[in-house]
Amino acid sequence: MKVRETYSYDNPLFAPLRDPARAVIAAYQNGNRFFDTVQEYALIEEGMPNLSTVIHRQAHQFPGRFDSFAEMLHERHLMAEYPETPEMDWREELKSIDDIFRCLMAAFEEIQTALENFRKVVDNADFRPMALKAEELMTQNSADYTKFLDMWARWDNEGGSKTSFDSWVRHYAGLCEEE
């Protein structure tokens, strides 16, 4: 039997990994695209440059994470497949700063769910390293989720002043240290 016949999604051992792996990559791609769209809205429509910068930086974390996930698949000579990503209808979905955070949190939740579903499939002796890698990515996602949830809570408590909140974001995210 050749390598391609053994280490492929056609092999019944690896077949259950294909759809959950595609879902993880799709969730990261969606996160990247949606965060980039949201950061544009935060900057242009809401006039919040610091919040926009933080969102934009997070958007650019996602490709590295799906590359890391893909490298894990490559260790078993499995191909990473990159599904199509939908376009966000920002005019419909983004009408307020609360909508910004709702959208961001939904993207984090999609990633967490996809990683957990993948972890469940690989949480066995044959694929233990994959399960551990999925857990590592889940931990990173959870830390980022918490950071944005903290920002949303602060927005709720700030009283609606965009200028004060955006200034707080600058300090919270360490943007002022870079100047």
N, C-alpha and C positions, 0 to 999 in steps of 0.2 A: 504494500500500500504506500502511496506517495504522500509527501507532506501535505499537499493541497487537499488530498482526499481525507486525511485524518484531521487536520487543523483547519476546519471550515465550518460554517453554519449548516452545511449539508450533513455533517456528522451528528447523529442523535445526541451525543454528549454535549455538543456546543450549540445545537439548534435553539434551546430555550433561552440562550443569552442574547440572541439577535434583536428581538423586539425591545426588551428592556434597555439594551445598550443604545439602540437608536433613540429611545425616549430620553435617555440621559443627554445625549448629544443635542437633540432637538431642544430640550429645556435650557441648556446652556446657550445655544444659538439664539433662542427666543429671548433669554435674559439679556444677551448682548444687544440685540436689535431693539428691544423694548426700552432698555435703559438709555441707549443712545437717543431714541425718540423722546423719551421723557426729559432727558437733560436739555434737549433743544427747547422743549416747552418751558421748562423751569427758567432758562436763560431769556428767551425771547418774549414769551407771553406773560411770565410772572416777574421778570426782572430780578432774578435771584442768582447772581453769578457764582457765589460760593456753593450753594446747593447744587447748581448745575455742574460745577467742577467735581464735587464729590460723587455725584451720580455717574458722570462720565468716566471717572477713574474706576469705579466699580464695573461699569460696562466692559472695560478693557481687561478686567480680571477673568471674565468668563472664557474667552478663547484659550487662555493658558490652562484653564482648568479642564476644558474639554480636550485639549491636546494631551494633558496628563492622563486623562481617562483613556484616550485613544492609545497612548503608549502602553498602558496596562493591557489593552486588548492585543496589541502587537506582540506582547510577551508570549501569547499563545498562538501567534500567527493568524490572528483574526482581524479582519478588515473593519475599520471604523467607517460607518456609513453616516452621511450628513444629509438628513432630511430637509425638505423645504421649510422655510420659516414664513409665517404669515406676516403681513404688514399690519401695524397698529393703526387703527382709525383714531388718531389723536384728537381730532375735533369732536369726536363722540365720547371718547373715554377720559379726556383730560379737560376739566372745567374749573379745577380748584387745586390748591396745594394738598388738600386731603386726597384728591384723586391721584396726585403724583404718588403719594405714599401707598395708597391702595394698590396701584399698579405695580410698584416695586415689590411690595410684600407678596403679591400674587406670583410674581416671577420667582422669588426665592422659594415660595411654597411649591411651585411646579418642579423646581430643581430638586428640592428635598424629597418630594414624593417619587420622582423618577429614580433618584439614587437609592432610596429605600426599597423600591420594587426590584431594582437590579441586585441590591445586597441580598434580598431574600432568595433570589434565584441562585446566587453563587455562595451562599453561606453553607458550604459543605466541604468535606475533605479535598475534593477535586479542585476546588477554586478558592480556598481560604485566602490566599494573597489578594485576590480580586475583592473579596468581601471586606478585607481590611482597608484596601485603597478606597473603596466606596465609603467606608466609615470616615476615613480621613477627609475626603471631599465633603461629606455631610457636616463634619465638625467645622470646616472652613465656611461653608454656607451658613451654618447656624450662627457663627460669630458675626458674619456680615449682616445677617437678618437682624440680629440684636442691635447692631449699630444703627441701622435705619429705623428700627422700631423705637429706639431711644430718641432719635431725631424727630420722629412723628409725635411722640409723647411730648417732647419739648414744644413743638409747634402748637399742639393742643393747649398747653399751659401758658404759652407766650402771650396770648390775648389777641393774636391776629396781626401783629406788627411784622410785616415782611422784612423791613430793614433790620430790626433787632434780631429777628430769627436768623437771617442770613449772616449777620455778624457773628452770632453765637456759633453757627455752623462752621464758619471760618476758623474759630478757635478750637471747637470740638474736633474737627478733622485735621488739625495741625497745619492748616494752610498758611497761617501767619508765620510759622517757623521756617517756611521755605523762602520767604522774602528776604 
